[in-house]
Amino acid sequence: MPVATSAPASSLPSIPTGTPAAQTPSATPPPAPATPPSVQTVQPPAKATAASLPSYNYDYDDNPSSDNLSSTYIPLDSWVYPAAMRLYSLGYLDTSFITMRPWTRRSLQHMLEATQEDIVDDEDAQAMEILVKLQAYVTDETTPPNAERGALYGVDTVYTRLTGIAGPSLRDSFHLGQTISNDYGRPYQSGLNNITGFSTVNEMGRFSLYVRGEYQHAPAGTGYSQAMAAELSTIDQVPWSGFNLKSATIPVGPIPAQNPFRLVEATLSAHVWGHEISGGKSDDWFGPGAGGGMAWSNNAENIYSFRINRVEPLHIPWFSAIFGDVRYNFMVGSLKGHTYFNSPWIHTEEIELHPTADFQFGFQRSVIWGGEGHEPVTLHTFLRSFFSLDDTEADPASKQTSADPGARFSTFNFAWRLPFFMHSLTLYTDSIVHDDVTPVSAPRRAAYRPGIYLSQFPHFHKLDLRVEAASTDTSTLRSLGGQFNYYETEVRQGYTNKGFIMGDQVGREAKMGQAWLTYHLSGNEWVQLQFMHKKTPKDFVPGGTSQTQFMAQVVKRFGKEKNIELNASVQFERWMAPVPLVTNGNPLQITGGPLYYTSAQHDTVAAFQVTWYPRFRSVADPLKRK
């Protein structure tokens, strides 16, 4: 149940179009204004039409890469991304890189400008409706003729969410599973939970600042027993002593009530030659899936990092003639919640290629290195991990020394609009492998999340369906005991930040199936049914686990300007996790009864969120817009 960060279908700027010769002459021309006119507004029409779309006036000479204005990132839990994915699958938004998120507000504006003419010419009603909503979202980035955007600032969202959980819930992505996933690692327990927060957008010239903070409340919880925590620690091969008695990856009880104020995102950025160079706490999602990203998602709390992100497509002569335009991203930062070893760092590199309008693919690599008690975090150790590209694990003897190249995780993904279903069907796959160059070079050792997206049904154009599967249980014959994907023999709390897996919520050595059936009330309102089923084998967690969820969600907007959003959902979950005692760390030698619940458990999660979207202000438009 993520916090939606959409914008209302706000007033669109009325921008003069055409040439003086094409305009109707007036008998008495009006006097020239003493000052440049402010941006005027009109109410959006009841039904999207070509006439309701704005005329763009960019200051980058029709080349997005030459745009010298910075803008903030659109949060990952925004309605913008599923809407853009639907628009792409309908056959439009050809310049988008749907597997590299987040996007900036201005990069989205450039994508919309490039696809607007095609949508208007085709008179596609569904695409037109989405286009109008997306353009309203970034209308503040549009400038009047012969003017610059100037400074743009204001409150983006103010929101509160109440979440009630009846019954025992799961909060352990590293072992058993999660009742609530892809929610920035926010705290939750059985009982009444709350988040109340705000976000601000501040843009001026080449610089921008985005801040999103919130108060988070979760009641006290029971947590795992000491015996259960010790058992899972044995599986992970983490000594059950010292700091590890309160490991972030093992929620041992009792768990006190949580009431922190937390920065969800806080990013200061400078725009340089099509790049956003930023520092702070920012989102990242690499992969085409809706249920998770194998390399990175918002399942865990964001890390503090330094980032260089190519936010506009780069055209390289000769190279782009074959592989298409390029986007890439580099990020480096520290991980929290690790106690074996403490405070490691991670760097990640992504590159996405767009050889045709209908096909795009990309590669990504993350390396966790350093850590207190293992090797220092220095420029030397960073460069060694950065240039380590061998296709096999390092010499085992070096794993205990400063020569360790780090825990390496590599991904490959693609998205393909099927040619015979151009305006309806998209096929995609995400994959990850540990200690190999890419999943392409080691397919049997890789984990996968394939999916297919039907953006509209024949004769039911407001209805769409997305189906995905995920598996981190590799096809190798030997049992891995959960010690491969998202795990590492040195950094044993693996691919996590503050206890949550940063990649796909499916977790370690598990299989999952998901489906979403959505009826679109408008471009940014919907009714959705969700289904998820997951199983973890007993060769990883003794006894095995299973988890099934059904969810219904409604998103509706109200008010004269549609700037108040109500988001309500209810989820029913059934899960089993009868973890037995073992001896000598061997899960096949059961010597005692279950440590956790012996029978199927049920919980119900009901959430209700209200979000208000105030107006931005601009130096170029000092008057308060109505």
N, C-alpha and C positions, 0 to 999 in steps of 0.2 A: 504494500500500500504506500507507494511513494507520494511525496508531496508534489502536486502538479504546479508548475511554474509558468503557466501560459499567460498570454495577454488577451484582453477582450477584443472583440471585433470592433475596434475603436474607429473614430472618425478618420477618413482618409483625406490626405491633402489634395486640394483642388489646385492643380498646377497647370498654367496656361500651356496649350499645345498649338501646333500649326505655325504658319508664317503670317506676317501682317497682310499679305495679299490674299490669304485664304480667309481672313476674318471679315465679318460683315461691317461695312463702313457705317459711321455714325454721322448724323447731320451736324451735331455740335460735339466735337471731341472733348472729352473730359480733361481738365487740367492735370498736368503731371504731378504725381505726389511728391511732397517735400522729402519724405523718407521712404526707404524700400518697404513694400507692403509686407505685412506679417503673413505667415502661413494660415490660410483659411481652412475650414473644416466643413465637411458635409456628413450627414448621417448615412451609414451604409444602407443600401437598398434591402428590401425584404428578401429578394432573391438575387443571387450573384449573376451579373451579366458583364459583358465586355465593357460597357459604359461605366461600371462601378470600379474599374481598375484604375490606379493612378498612372500618370505619365511620369517616367523617371527623369531626373536631371542629375547625372553623376558628374563628379569633378575628376574622374580618372581616365577620361578620353576613351571610354568603352573598353578599357583594359583593367580588369580587377586588380592585377598585380601592381599597377601603378598607383592604386589608392593609397594615400598617405595618412588616412585617419584610422586610429585604433578604435576598437569596440570590445565590449565585454563578451565573455562566453555565455552561451545559452545553457542553463543547467541540464544535466542528463535526464532528470525526471520531468522535464517539460513535455507538454503535449506536442511540441513542434516536431520531435523526431519521429514518432509513429505517423503523424500526418505527412511529413516529408517522405517517409518510406512508402506510404500509400500512393502519394503523388508520383514517386519514382516508378513503382510497380505498374501504375496506370499508363506509363510510357513517356513520362515527362521528367523534368529536373535532371537532365542528362549530365550536367556538370557537377552533380553532388558526389561526394565520397561517403557513402552511407555506412561504411565500416569504420570510419575514423571520426569519433566524436569526443569532445563537444565541438560545435561550430561557433563562430562569432556571429554577432547580430549582422554585421556588414557582409560577411561571407554568405550568409543566408540571403540577404538582400540581392547580392550579385547573382546567386543561383536563380532566384525568382525572376529577375529581369531577363535572364537568358532564356527562360522557358515560357514567359508570358505570351509571346506572339503565337507559339504553337498551340497553347491551350485555347486562346481566343479563336484561332482559325478552325480548330477542330470542334468547337462548341460543345466540349465535354462538360456536362453539368456537374458531375462529381469533382472533376479536377478544378473547375472554375470556383466551386465553393471552397475547396481547400486553399486555392491560391489567394482568394480574397482574405481569408482568415490569417494566412501566413504574412501577407503584405501588411495587414493591419498591425501585426505583431512588431514589424520593423519600420512602421511608417515614420517614427521619429528620426530614423536615419536618413530619410529623404529630405533633400534641400530644395528651396525655391530657386528659380532661374537666377543665374549670376550671383549666387550667394554660397557661402560655405555653411557646413552644419553648425559650426561654433561649438560651444560647450553644451553637453547634454547631461542632465543629472536629475535625480529624484528617487523616490521609493518605488521599487519594482513590484514587490509583493508584501503583504501582511497576511499571516495565516495562523490558524490553530487547528489541531487535529486531536480528537479524542478516540482512543482505541481501547475497547474492552475485550479482555481475553478470559473466557470461561473454560476452565479445565487446564491440565498440565500442558505446557508448550515446550517446543524444542528451540534451543539457542546455541547450537554447536555445529557450525559448518565444517569444522575440521574432522568430525567423527560421525555424529548421528544425523544431523540435519537442522534446518531452520524452519520455524513456523512463519516468520516474516523475513523475506529476502530482498536483496537489491534496495536497501533502505539506509544506506550510508552507515551501517553498523550502529544505528540508534539503539539505546537500551529499551527492552520491553520484558515484562513478566506477566504472569497471570494476575488479573485485576484490571484496574483502570490506569491507562497510560496516556500521556499528553505530550505534545510538542507545540510550542507557540513561538513563531519567529517572524523574521522580516528579511528582505534583501534590497540592496540599493545598486543602482547603475550610475556610474560617473565616467563621462567621456569628454576629453578635451584634447583636440589635435591628435598628436601621436601617442597620447597616454590615456589609459583607462584604469578604473578601479572598480572591482565588484566585491561586495561584502554581503555575506548571508550568515546570519547568526540566529540561534534559537535556544530557548529554554527547553530542556528535556526532562521528563519525569517518568520514572518506572517504579512500581512498588517493590518491596522486598520479595525475594524469591528463596525457594528451598535449595536449589542447586544440587549438584551431585554429592553423594556420600564420600567420605574419605576413601573407602574401599573402591568405589567406582572410579574416582579420580586416580588412584594408584594404579588401577587396572589399565586405564587408557594411557597413562604415562608409561607403563611398561610396553604397551603396543607401540608407542611413539619412540621408545628407547631414550626417554628423557628421565634422568635421575629424579626420583621423588624425594627431594630434600631441598633445603635452602629456599632460594627464590621460586623454585618450581612448585612449592606448596600452594602458590596462588598464580598458576599459569593462566594467561589470558585465553589460551586455546581450550582449557578445560574448566568449565564454570562450576567449580567446587563450592558447596554451600557452607554456611548460610550466606546468601547474597543480600547486602544491605540495599535499601531504597536509593535510587539514583535521582539527583536533582541538579545536574550541571547546566551552565550556560556554555554552549559550544559554538565555535565558528565552523559551519559546515563548508563554506567556501570563503576565501579571502585572497584575491589575486590582484596584484599591481602589474600592469603590462605596458610595454612599449611596442609600437608597430614600426617595423623596419623592413622595407623591400618585400612586402607580402608575408612577413613573419610576425607572430606575436611572441616577444621575448618577455617572459614573466617569472615572477617568484611568488610563493605563497602556497595556498591550499586550493587546488583546483581539481575538477572532475577529469576522468579519462575513461573511455570505453572503446576497446578495439575489438571489432567483430560485428557481423551482420545480425546476430541473433537478438531476440527480444527477451528471452529468459535468462541470458547470461552471455558474457564475453569471456572466452577461454583465457585471454591474456590479461584483460583488465575490465572492471565493471565498477558500479557503485555499491557493491555488496558490502564492502568494508568502508570504514571512515577514510576520507581522503588524507593523503600524506602531504607534509610540507615539502615542497620541491622547487627546483629551478627548471624551466622549460623553454625550449626553442621549438615553435610549432609553425610549420608552413601552412597558413590558413587559407591561402588562395592557390588554385591549381598552377603548377609551374610547367611551362612549355619549353622543352629542350630541343633545339634543332637536331634533326636526324634521329635522335633517340625517340622523341615523341611520335615520329612518323610510324614507328613500330609498336611502342609500348604505351603511347598516349601520354596525357598530362600526368603529373606526379604531385603527390603530397607526402610530407614526412614529418616526424615528430621525435624530439629527444627530451627525456626527462630524467632527473636524478634527485633522489631524496632519501630520507631516513625512515626506517620502519620502527614501530613501537609495539610493545606487548611481547617482545621476544625475551626469553630468559636463558635460552641455550642455542646460540650465544646471544648476549644482550646487545641491543641496538645495532643490528646490521644495517647496511644501506642497500639501495636498489637503483639501478639505472635501466632505462628501457628505450629502445629505438624502434620506430615504426616507419614503413614506407608503403605507400599504396599507389598502384598503377591503374590507369583507366584507358586501355587500348581501344575500346569501342564504346559507344553510348550505352550499349546493353550489357557490357561485361567489365568487371573490375576485380582486381585481386591484390593481395598484399601480404607482406611478411613483417614479423615483429620478433623482437628478442628482448628478454628481461634477464638480468643477472643480479642475484643477491650476493653481496660480498662483505667482508669485514665482520666486525663484531667484537665486543669486549671479551677478551680471553681467547680469541682465535687469531685474527690478524688486524693490524691497524687500518683505519680508513684514511688512505693517503692518495696523492696523485699517482704514485707508483703502482699501488694495488688496484686503483681504478683502471689505469691504462692496461694492466695485465688482464683484468677481467674483460675489458672492452674489446681487446684484440684476440681473445681466446676463441677460436672458431673450429677446433678439431671436432671430429664426428664421433668421438668416443669419450668415455669418462677419463678424467685425468689419472695419472699414476696414483694408486691408492696411498702410497707413502707420502705424496705431496698434499693429501687432503688435510693432514694434521699440521701443516706448516704454513708459513706466509706465502708459499708458492701456489696455494690453492686458488684456482681461477674463479671460484664462486659457483653458486647454484644457478645453472643456466636453463632457461625455459624459452622455447622458440615456437612461434605460431605461423600458420598459413591459413588464409581464408579467401573466399571468392563469392561474388554475387552475380547472377546471370538472369536477365530478363529473357525468358524462353521465346524464341523467334516466332513460333506459331501461336503464341498466347500473349502478344505484345502488350495488350492493354488489360492484363489480368494476372499473370503468373510469373513469380520470381523464385528461382532456386538458389540456395546459398548453403555454404558449409564453413564452419570454423573448426580449427584443430590446433593442438598443442602437444609438444613432446619435451621431455626432460633430458638434458645432456646430449642432444643431437643437434646438427646444424638446422634442420627444418623437419617438420612432419613428412614432407615430400621424400626426404632421404631415408626415413625410418617409419613407414606407414603402420607397421605392426606394433610399434611402441608408442603410437600416438593416441591421444584422446580426441573425441570428435563431438561437434554439435551441428548436425545437418538440419536444414529446415526448408519449408516451402510456404510461400505466401500467395494466397488468392485474394487479390485486392477488390474484386467484386464478383458476385454470382450473376450468371445470365438471368435477366429479367428481375433481379433483386440487387440493383446496383448500389444500394446503401449497406449491403451486408458483405463482410469480408471474413476470411478464415486464415489463421496462421497455425502451423503445426511444426514442432521441433522435437528432436530427440537429443540426448546428451549421454556420453559414456566416457568415464575415465578409467574403466576396467579394461585394460589393454588386451589384445588378442593373443599375447604370448601365453604359452601353456603353463608356465610356472606361476604359482601364487606369489603376488608381490606384497601382500600384507599391508597395503596402503602406503608403501614406502617407495613410491615412484612419482607420479604426477602430483604436483603441489606439495611434495615432501623432498627433503634432501638429507643425506647422511650426516652432514656437518651442521647445517642450519635446520634443525629438526622440527622447529615449529613452522617451517615451510613458508609457503607463499601467502603469508597472512600479515595483516596489520591490526593491532589491538584485538587479536583473537579470531578475526573473520577472514576468510579467504578473499583475496583481492580479485581473483578471476571468477570462474563460473561457480554458481551456487551449488551445482551438482556435487562438489566436494571430491574427496579422494576415493578412488576405486569403487565407483557407483554407476548406476544406470538410471536414466530419467526420461520420461516422455511428458510433453506439455502441449496444450492447445488453447487457442483464444478465438472465440466467435464474437464478432463485434457488429452491432447495428449502429450506424452513424446518424445521429439526429441532425448534426450539422458538421461543419469542418472541424470544430473543436468541442463537440458534445457527443456522447455516445452511451450505449448500454452494452455491457460486455459480460460474457460468461467465460470462466477460465477453469482449466483442469490440469492437475499435475500428479504424476505417480513416480515414485523413486524407490529403488532398492539398493541396499549395500550388502555385499556378500559376507558370509560368515568367516571367510579366510582373511578378512580385514578386521571387522568388528565381530567378536565371538557371538554366535547366535544369529547374526545378521540383523538388518533393520529394514523396515518398510514404512512408507509415508505416502498418503493420498490426500489431495486437497481439491475442493470445489469452491469456486468464488463467483459471486455476482457483483458487478460494479455499475454505478450510474454516475455520470458527470453531466451537470446541467448548469447553465449560466443564467443569471437574472439581472434585473436593473435596466434602466433606460439605455445605458451604454454597455450592457452585458459585462460589467466589470466586477461582478460578484459570482464566484464559482462555488458550487456545492458538489462535493465528491463523497459519495456514500458507498460502502461495500460491506459484504458479509461473507465470511469464509468458514467452511466446515472442514475439519482435518481429522484424519484417523492415522495413528502411527503405532508401531511396535518396535521396541528396542530391548529385548530380554538379554542383557549382556551377562554371561556367566563368568565365574571365577576360572582362572587357568593356573597352571604351574609352569615355572621356568620360562614364562613368556610364550608357551606353545598353546595356541588357541584350540588345538584339537584334543588336548588332555583336560577335559572338564572335571573338576574335582568338587565343585560346589554348586549351589543354586544361583539363580539370576541375581545380579546386583541392582538391576533397574526394574522397571515395571514388568510384571510377569504376563500381563494380558494386554489386549489392544486398548489404547487410550484415545480419547476424543476431546477435541477442543473446538470452540467457536470464537471467531474473531470478528467483531463488528467495529467499523471505523466510520467516523463522520468528520469531514474537514470543510472549513469555510475559508476561502481565500479572497482577498480584496486586492485589486490591481489599480493603484492610483495612477495619476498622469505624470509623465515626465515634464521637466521644464527645460528650456533651451535659451542660451544667451541670444541666439539669433531671433528668438520669438519671446520677448520678455513678458508679453501679456499672458495672463492665465487663460488657458484654453478651456472652452466650455463644452 
